[in-house]
Amino acid sequence: MTDSNAQPHRAQWSSRLAFILAATGSAVGLGNIWKFPYITGENGGGAFVLVYLVCIAIIGIPIMMAEVTIGRSGGRNPINSFRLMAERNRQKAAWGAVAGIGVLAAFLILSFYSMIGGWAAAYVGHAASGAFVDQSPEAIGQLFGDLVGSPGVLLAWHTLFMALVVLVVSRGLKSGLERAVKILMPALLALLLVAVGYATTTGHFGEALSFLFRPNFGALSMTGVLVALGHAFFTLSLGMAIMMAYGSYLGRDVSIARTAITVSVMDTVVALLAGLAIFPVVFANGLEAGAGPGLIFETLPLAFGQMPMGSLFGGLFFILLMFAAWTSGISLLEPVVEWVEEKWGMSRTSSAWLVGLACWLLGIGSILSLNEWSGFAPLGMIPALEGKTIFDLLDFFTANILLPLAGLLTAIFVGWFVARESLQKDLNLTGTGFTLWFNLVRYVTPIGVAIVFVYNLIG
């Protein structure tokens, strides 16, 4: 076992752009493709976007800056980086457990996220082969039902997706993470722009613009504000120790503030572009815009099957979805692998495949909860968890407890237990910019995350 106090040799991102692409790849996931456009349209369009951007500014960016700062300051895996920052500020090393919550959350999320990424991979073949062409809604629904009802098929796609994620992470920073994001993120953006270009030909692009951007403050309820608050936290991959892990590879000459703002803007732009790609197709086919995850795997395939060149466009769309899931999967695995690699002195390759195998095994529980174990509720004796399958429990436990808890404790730690001078040095930020960030992370951000925490538990 290695000494965690010894400074390890640390590779660094080759450029600020490489870090931005990796962080954006982490933030841009399946939720950006369907959830953000949908909740925007349902909660006042442009009015919701304005509130969401304010929430990004007061919650998302301050916590992202805090997490990246902890990672860069420590230069180690998230748990040790957090612990070292605590010790340097004469605080208890037990604060490292906050990053431990994030590492655990990343591991648990990847176990079922891999299954959903496998759905996207499966649908690439369905779309490209013409399986959606001239099919009825019942037939499209049956296609998805057959997929989730077949544990063997789900296992095969889950295995493929996890292998792709592990393959990248096992190759380290330069040959793995950085090379992957430099290919996948430009490809994802190019595919997204192609999809938006196609959407302009449907005759309903103006309707989609109005749906997403026309401010309708009358449709923005307090619930909508809370939804914006929650999504601003979750969309940037906060509370999962990812930004601490990525920050540990960041050079001292890079501005954390400018980088965090850039990542936040890119994440939002991608989400809005996804809406402009999806909703013209939805409106052109008279489909329901508020279909949630079903919009991707049931509603859109029906539209692809009815439109000219639908097989080509549908195939490109699910490749886009697959790339978004892949970059997010890579980021979820990285902090866990960093910890195993440093904690036990294992090679990067061994650490990646060991963690990947454990995550793959746990994912089998989520797969079976959709079919063979659909009636199995492990914690059904607890009223609030009655009827929740393994998949449901993992989703509930991570999204409603682990992530907001880690985010809340990170904000409290950085805002109240780290010296201002230390933060100014680590952030390379002074003056009005630092004062604004410090007051946000100390007073405003914890309140915002606490509201998200409570709302998710009782909502």
C-alpha positions in Angstrom: 0.0 0.0 0.0 1.3 3.4 -0.9 1.8 6.4 1.5 -1.1 8.8 0.8 1.1 11.7 2.0 3.7 11.2 -0.6 3.2 13.5 -3.6 2.6 11.2 -6.6 3.8 11.9 -10.1 0.9 13.7 -11.7 0.2 14.1 -15.4 -1.5 17.3 -16.5 -4.0 18.3 -19.2 -2.1 19.4 -22.2 -4.2 22.6 -22.4 -7.1 24.5 -20.9 -9.2 23.4 -23.8 -8.6 19.7 -23.0 -9.9 20.2 -19.5 -12.9 22.1 -20.8 -13.7 19.4 -23.2 -13.4 16.7 -20.5 -15.5 18.7 -18.0 -18.1 19.5 -20.6 -18.2 15.9 -21.7 -18.9 14.9 -18.1 -21.6 17.5 -17.8 -23.3 16.7 -21.1 -25.1 13.5 -20.6 -28.4 11.8 -21.3 -30.3 14.4 -19.2 -29.1 17.2 -21.4 -30.6 15.5 -24.5 -34.1 15.0 -23.1 -34.6 16.5 -19.7 -33.5 20.1 -20.0 -35.4 20.9 -23.2 -38.5 19.3 -21.8 -38.5 21.1 -18.4 -37.7 24.4 -20.2 -40.7 24.1 -22.4 -43.0 23.0 -19.5 -41.9 25.8 -17.2 -42.2 29.0 -19.1 -39.6 28.7 -21.9 -37.3 31.7 -21.9 -38.5 32.6 -18.4 -37.2 29.2 -17.1 -33.9 29.6 -19.0 -33.3 33.0 -17.3 -34.0 31.5 -13.8 -31.9 28.5 -14.7 -28.9 30.7 -15.7 -29.2 32.6 -12.4 -29.2 29.2 -10.5 -26.1 28.1 -12.5 -24.4 31.3 -11.4 -25.3 31.0 -7.7 -25.0 27.2 -7.3 -23.4 25.5 -10.2 -20.3 27.7 -10.9 -19.4 28.3 -7.2 -19.4 24.6 -6.4 -17.6 23.6 -9.6 -14.9 26.2 -8.7 -14.7 24.8 -5.2 -14.4 21.2 -6.4 -11.7 22.0 -9.0 -9.8 24.0 -6.5 -9.7 21.1 -4.0 -8.5 18.8 -6.7 -5.8 21.1 -8.0 -4.6 22.0 -4.6 -4.3 18.4 -3.4 -3.0 17.0 -6.7 -4.3 13.5 -5.6 -7.4 11.4 -5.8 -10.5 13.3 -4.5 -10.5 11.8 -1.0 -6.8 12.6 -0.3 -7.1 16.0 -2.0 -10.0 17.0 0.3 -8.2 15.6 3.3 -5.0 17.5 2.6 -6.8 20.8 2.1 -8.4 20.2 5.5 -5.1 19.5 7.2 -3.5 22.5 5.6 -6.2 24.6 7.1 -5.9 22.9 10.5 -9.2 21.0 10.1 -9.8 17.4 10.8 -8.7 14.9 8.1 -12.1 13.3 8.4 -13.4 16.0 6.0 -12.0 13.7 3.3 -15.2 11.6 3.8 -17.1 14.3 1.9 -15.2 13.4 -1.2 -15.8 9.7 -0.3 -19.5 10.4 -0.6 -18.9 11.7 -4.1 -16.7 8.8 -5.1 -19.4 6.3 -3.8 -22.1 8.2 -5.7 -20.1 8.1 -9.0 -19.6 4.3 -8.6 -23.3 3.6 -7.9 -24.5 5.9 -10.7 -22.2 4.3 -13.3 -23.6 0.9 -12.4 -27.0 1.8 -13.8 -26.0 4.6 -16.2 -24.1 1.9 -18.1 -27.3 0.0 -18.6 -29.0 3.1 -20.0 -26.0 3.8 -22.2 -26.5 0.3 -23.5 -30.0 1.2 -24.5 -28.6 4.1 -26.6 -26.1 1.7 -28.3 -28.8 -0.8 -29.0 -31.0 1.9 -30.7 -28.2 2.9 -33.1 -28.6 -0.4 -34.8 -32.4 -0.3 -34.6 -32.5 3.1 -36.3 -29.9 2.4 -38.9 -31.5 -0.9 -39.9 -34.9 0.7 -40.5 -36.7 -0.9 -37.6 -38.7 2.2 -37.0 -40.0 2.7 -40.5 -43.8 2.8 -40.8 -44.3 1.3 -37.4 -47.2 2.0 -35.1 -46.9 3.5 -31.6 -47.7 0.0 -30.2 -44.9 -1.6 -32.3 -42.3 1.0 -31.2 -43.4 0.6 -27.6 -43.1 -3.2 -28.0 -39.5 -2.7 -29.4 -38.5 -0.9 -26.2 -40.4 -3.4 -24.0 -38.6 -6.3 -25.6 -35.3 -4.7 -24.9 -35.8 -4.0 -21.2 -37.6 -7.3 -20.8 -34.6 -9.3 -22.1 -31.9 -9.6 -19.4 -29.5 -11.3 -21.7 -29.7 -8.6 -24.4 -29.4 -5.9 -21.7 -26.4 -7.6 -20.2 -24.7 -7.7 -23.6 -25.1 -4.0 -24.2 -24.3 -3.2 -20.6 -21.1 -5.2 -21.0 -20.2 -3.4 -24.2 -20.8 0.1 -22.8 -18.8 -0.6 -19.6 -15.9 -2.1 -21.6 -15.8 1.1 -23.7 -15.6 3.2 -20.6 -13.0 1.1 -18.9 -10.9 1.0 -22.1 -10.6 4.7 -22.1 -9.9 5.2 -18.4 -7.4 2.4 -18.3 -5.1 4.2 -20.7 -4.6 7.2 -18.3 -4.9 10.9 -18.9 -3.0 11.6 -22.1 -3.7 8.4 -24.1 -7.1 7.8 -22.6 -9.2 10.6 -21.2 -7.7 13.4 -23.2 -7.6 11.6 -26.5 -11.1 10.4 -26.1 -12.7 13.8 -25.3 -10.7 15.5 -28.1 -12.5 13.1 -30.5 -15.9 12.5 -28.9 -16.8 16.1 -27.9 -16.2 17.7 -31.4 -18.0 14.7 -32.9 -20.9 15.1 -30.5 -21.1 18.8 -31.3 -20.9 18.2 -35.1 -23.7 15.6 -34.9 -25.8 17.9 -32.8 -25.4 20.7 -35.4 -26.3 18.3 -38.2 -29.4 17.3 -36.2 -30.4 21.0 -35.7 -29.8 21.6 -39.4 -32.2 18.8 -40.3 -34.7 20.1 -37.8 -34.9 23.4 -39.7 -36.4 21.5 -42.7 -39.4 20.1 -40.8 -41.5 23.3 -41.0 -41.8 23.5 -37.2 -38.5 25.1 -36.2 -40.1 28.4 -35.3 -42.5 26.6 -33.1 -39.6 24.9 -31.3 -37.9 28.3 -30.9 -41.0 29.7 -29.3 -41.4 26.6 -27.1 -37.9 26.9 -25.7 -37.2 30.7 -25.7 -40.4 32.7 -25.5 -40.6 34.0 -21.9 -43.9 33.1 -20.3 -43.5 34.1 -16.7 -47.2 33.1 -16.1 -46.2 29.5 -16.6 -43.2 29.7 -14.3 -44.4 28.5 -10.9 -42.4 28.1 -7.7 -42.1 24.5 -8.5 -40.5 25.5 -11.8 -38.0 27.6 -9.9 -37.1 24.6 -7.7 -36.8 22.5 -10.8 -34.3 25.0 -12.3 -32.4 25.1 -9.0 -32.1 21.3 -8.9 -31.1 20.9 -12.5 -28.5 23.7 -12.2 -26.8 21.5 -9.5 -27.1 18.1 -11.2 -26.3 19.1 -14.8 -22.7 20.0 -14.1 -21.7 16.6 -12.5 -21.3 18.1 -9.1 -21.2 16.1 -5.9 -19.6 13.1 -7.6 -16.0 14.0 -7.0 -15.5 14.2 -10.8 -14.4 17.8 -10.9 -12.0 17.1 -8.0 -10.5 14.3 -10.0 -10.2 16.3 -13.2 -8.9 19.3 -11.2 -6.0 17.2 -9.9 -4.6 17.2 -13.5 -5.0 21.0 -14.0 -2.0 23.2 -14.2 -1.6 26.2 -11.9 -1.6 28.7 -14.8 -5.2 27.9 -15.7 -8.0 30.2 -14.4 -10.5 28.1 -12.6 -13.1 30.8 -12.6 -13.0 31.4 -16.4 -12.9 27.6 -17.0 -15.9 26.9 -14.8 -17.9 29.6 -16.5 -17.0 28.3 -20.0 -18.0 24.7 -19.0 -21.3 25.9 -17.7 -22.1 27.9 -20.8 -21.2 25.0 -23.1 -23.3 22.6 -21.1 -26.3 25.0 -21.4 -25.7 25.6 -25.1 -25.6 21.8 -25.8 -28.9 21.3 -23.9 -30.6 24.1 -25.8 -29.3 22.8 -29.1 -30.6 19.4 -28.2 -34.0 21.0 -27.8 -33.8 22.6 -31.2 -32.9 19.3 -32.7 -35.7 17.3 -31.0 -38.8 19.4 -30.7 -39.2 20.4 -34.4 -39.4 16.7 -35.1 -41.8 16.1 -32.2 -44.1 19.0 -33.3 -43.9 18.0 -37.0 -45.3 14.6 -36.1 -47.9 15.8 -33.6 -46.2 14.0 -30.7 -46.1 14.7 -27.0 -43.3 16.9 -26.0 -43.5 16.0 -22.3 -42.7 12.3 -22.6 -39.6 12.3 -20.4 -37.2 9.5 -21.0 -39.8 7.9 -23.2 -39.3 10.8 -25.6 -36.0 9.3 -26.6 -36.8 5.6 -26.8 -40.4 5.6 -27.8 -41.7 9.0 -29.1 -38.7 10.0 -31.3 -38.3 6.5 -32.9 -42.0 6.8 -34.0 -41.1 10.2 -35.6 -38.0 8.8 -37.3 -40.0 6.0 -38.8 -42.3 8.5 -40.5 -39.9 11.1 -41.9 -37.8 11.2 -45.0 -34.3 9.9 -44.4 -35.5 8.9 -40.9 -33.2 5.9 -40.6 -30.2 8.0 -41.3 -31.2 10.8 -39.0 -32.3 8.4 -36.3 -29.0 6.5 -36.5 -27.0 9.8 -36.2 -29.2 10.9 -33.3 -28.6 7.7 -31.3 -24.9 7.9 -32.1 -25.0 11.4 -30.6 -26.8 10.0 -27.5 -24.2 7.2 -27.2 -21.3 9.7 -27.3 -23.0 11.8 -24.6 -23.4 8.7 -22.4 -19.9 7.5 -23.1 -18.1 10.8 -22.1 -20.3 10.9 -18.9 -19.5 7.3 -18.1 -15.7 8.0 -18.5 -16.0 10.8 -16.0 -17.9 8.7 -13.5 -15.3 6.0 -13.5 -12.3 8.3 -13.2 -12.6 9.4 -9.5 -13.1 5.8 -8.3 -10.1 4.6 -10.3 -7.9 7.4 -9.1 -8.8 6.4 -5.5 -8.1 2.7 -6.0 -4.9 3.4 -7.9 -3.4 5.6 -5.2 -4.9 3.8 -2.1 -3.7 0.4 -3.0 -0.7 1.2 -5.2 -2.2 -0.6 -8.2 -1.5 0.2 -11.9 -3.9 2.3 -13.8 -4.9 -0.6 -16.0 -5.6 -3.0 -13.1 -7.5 -0.3 -11.1 -9.7 0.5 -14.1 -10.6 -3.1 -14.9 -11.1 -4.0 -11.2 -13.5 -1.0 -10.6 -15.2 -1.6 -13.9 -15.8 -5.2 -13.1 -17.3 -4.3 -9.7 -19.5 -1.7 -11.3 -20.6 -4.1 -14.0 -21.6 -6.7 -11.4 -23.6 -4.2 -9.5 -25.3 -3.1 -12.7 -26.7 -6.6 -13.2 -29.0 -5.9 -10.3 -30.5 -2.9 -12.1 -30.9 -5.0 -15.3 -32.8 -7.7 -13.5 -35.0 -5.2 -11.7 -36.5 -4.3 -15.1 -37.6 -7.9 -15.8 -36.8 -11.0 -13.6 -36.7 -9.1 -10.3 -39.3 -6.4 -11.2 -41.4 -7.3 -8.1 -38.4 -7.4 -5.8 -38.3 -4.3 -3.5 -35.3 -4.8 -1.1 -36.3 -2.0 1.3 -40.1 -2.3 0.8 -40.6 -2.4 4.6 -39.8 1.3 4.7 -43.0 3.2 3.6 -41.1 5.9 1.6 -39.3 3.2 -0.3 -42.2 0.8 -0.8 -42.2 -0.7 -4.3 -38.7 0.6 -5.3 -36.6 -1.9 -7.2 -32.8 -2.1 -7.1 -32.6 0.4 -10.0 -35.1 2.7 -8.3 -33.2 2.6 -5.0 -29.8 3.4 -6.6 -31.3 6.3 -8.5 -33.2 7.6 -5.4 -30.2 7.2 -3.0 -27.7 8.9 -5.3 -29.8 11.7 -6.7 -31.7 12.6 -3.5 -29.2 11.9 -0.8 -25.5 11.4 -1.8 -25.1 14.2 -4.5 -26.8 17.1 -2.7 -25.2 16.0 0.6 -21.7 16.0 -0.9 -22.4 19.4 -2.6 -23.7 21.0 0.5 -20.8 19.8 2.7 -18.3 20.9 0.0 -19.8 24.4 0.0 -19.8 24.6 3.8 -16.2 23.3 4.1 -14.8 25.7 1.5 -16.9 28.7 2.6 -16.4 28.3 6.4 -13.4 26.1 7.1 -10.8 27.2 4.6 -8.9 30.4 5.1 -9.6 33.2 2.6 -5.9 33.6 1.9 -5.5 29.9 1.1 -8.5 30.1 -1.3 -7.2 33.2 -3.0 -3.9 31.5 -3.6 -5.4 28.2 -4.9 -7.9 30.0 -7.1 -5.4 32.6 -8.4 -8.3 35.0 -7.9 -8.4 38.3 -6.0 -10.5 41.5 -5.8 -14.2 41.7 -6.6 -14.3 38.4 -8.5 -13.0 36.5 -5.4 -15.2 38.4 -3.0 -18.3 37.6 -5.1 -17.5 33.9 -5.4 -16.5 33.6 -1.7 -19.8 35.2 -0.5 -21.8 33.0 -2.9 -20.1 29.8 -1.7 -20.3 30.8 1.9 -23.9 32.1 2.2 -26.0 31.6 -1.0 -24.8 28.3 -2.4 -25.4 26.2 0.8 -28.9 27.5 1.1 -29.6 26.7 -2.6 -28.3 23.2 -2.3 -30.1 22.7 1.0 -33.4 23.6 -0.7 -32.6 21.1 -3.5 -31.9 18.5 -0.8 -35.2 19.0 1.0 -37.2 19.4 -2.2 -35.9 16.1 -3.6 -36.6 14.2 -0.4 -40.2 15.5 0.1 -41.1 16.2 -3.6 
